[in-house]
């Protein structure tokens, strides 16, 4: 494995699969409804910011937090890896402390800034949106961030992003990282 993320893998110029632009409020439908909620095997998420975003349940006025969504997916056997940069919001921490989903592993790297959601290793969002209501468009008009990203099924692109995700997840950059002063333990796991 490379020791640095500075050398990007070569991606074929014409990968098979589809790619489409996701903008602003489209994020919620594409990433949450068509992506996260339909995961059946695995969910790999990298985000700088993680909050207890509310997810409206289909056909209901009720909403549950993304942590509850993770709990439900974990009960179905979905393996979830969440890599984030900061401290989760207080609401997310409270929910995680109440019952950490068994198939959810969380790690923290303060230098992480890329955002991706990879579903079952065959569908992926790559863009600017964090795992928050404002980022993924779960908030009302006028309260959402302006976000852009791509939704793709291109295997070469998904494999390249998962390669970068796995290198960071496994700590390949920890030894050479210049921010050890704020991250005394490599890839901190949350102390719940």
N, C-alpha and C positions, 0 to 999 in steps of 0.2 A: 504494500500500500504506500502511496506517496505520503511524504511528511508534510506537504503543504497543499492547500487548496489553490495556490497560485497557478498551477499548471492544469488547465482545463482539458478534459478528455476531448478527443476529436469526435464530432458527431457528424454522421453522413449528411451531405447537403440536401438530400431528398429522402428524409426518413419516411417509412411507411406509417400509416395511421393518419388520423385527422388532427387538426389544430384549429382552434377558434378563439377569437378575442372575447374576453369577459370584461365588461366595464361596469363600474359603479354598482347599482342595485342588482344587476344580473348575478353578482357574486353569491348571494344567498341561495338562489334557486340552483345554480350550477354546482357550487362547491358543497353546500349543505344538503339540499334536497336530492340532487342527482348523484352526489359523491358520497359524503360522509354517511348519510342515512342508509345508503345502499351497499355499504361495505359488507363483505361476507367472509373475508379471509384476514385481511390486514389493513391497517391504517397507519401511515407514517406521516407525521406532521412536524414541520419546522416553522417556528414563529418567534418573532422578537417579543411579542406581547400576548399574554394569555389571560382572558377574562371569562367569567361565567356568563357568556353570551346566552340569551334566551332564544330557544328554538320553538316557534309555534307548532303545535301538533296539527297534522293535516285533518281538516274537517272539524276542528274544535277551536274554541276561544282560549283554550289552555295552552300554556307554554312551559317547557322544561329547560333547565340549564344544559349547556353542552356537556357538563360533567355527568348528568343523568343520561344523556344520549350515549356517552362513552360507557356508562354502566350497563345499559341495555345491550349495546353491541358486544361488550365483553362477556355478558351472560350467554350470548349466542356463539361464543368462541372466537370472536374477532380479536386478533393480537394488535394492540395499539401502542405505538411509540410516539411520545410527545417530547420534542426537543425545543426548549425555549430559552430566552435570554434573561429575562427578569424574574421578579417575584410575581407569581400569579395574583390576581386581584384578591382582596380579602374574602369576597363571596365565593370565589373558586376555591380558595384555601379551606374555608369552612366546610364546603361540600366534600372536598378531598379527605379532610380529616374525619368526617363523619363515616365515610366508607370508600376507601380507595378501591376502584374496580380491579379485580384480580388480574385481568389481562392487560392492564394499563401500566406501562413503565414510563416514568417521567425523568428526564435529565435536563440539567441547566448548564448552558455555556454562555457567559456574559458577552462573548464576542459574536454570537450568532445574530445575523440580521436578515438572512434570506428567508423567504416564505414559500412553503410548498405543502401540498396535501396530496399524498399518493394513496390511491385506493386500490387494494388488491393487486398492486404492482402492474396494473394495466390501464389505469386512468389517472391523470395528474393535473393539478392546478399548480402553476408557477407564476408568481406575480408579486404585487406590492402589499396585498391585504394580510393583516395580522388576524389571529384567531380571536376576534372581538366583534361585538355587535356592530360597531361603527365601521370596522374594516370589511366584514363579510356582508354588509348590507342588511342586517337584521333590524336595524333601527328605522324609524320613520323618515320620510322625505325631509330633507333639511337637517338631519342629524347624522347622515352617513358621510364617510370619507369618500373622496374621489379616488378610485382605485382602478388599476388596469392589470390584467394578467392574461395568461393563455390556459386553455383547457385542451389537453391533448391525449391521444391514445398512441402516439408514436413510440414504439418500443425502445428505439435507440436513445431518444431524449429522456424517457423515463428511467432507463438503465443508467444513463450518465448522472442524472440527478440523484438517484438512489446510491450511486457510488460515492458521490460527495456527502450525502446524508450519512451513509454508513461509516465513512472515514471520520467524520466529526463525532458520530455516536460512539464509536469505538475508541476515541481519544487519541487519534493519530497526530493531532496538532498540539496536544496538551504540553508535551515536554518543551517544545520550541515557542510556546505562546508567551508573548511579552506582557500579558495582563495577569500574571499569577498572583499579583498583589490583591486583586479583587476576587480571585477564584482559587483559594488555598487548596481545595480538594478538586482534582480533575473530575469533570462532569458530575457535579453535585447532584445527588438525588434528593428530593425534598425531605426535609425533616418534619414529618407530620406528627 
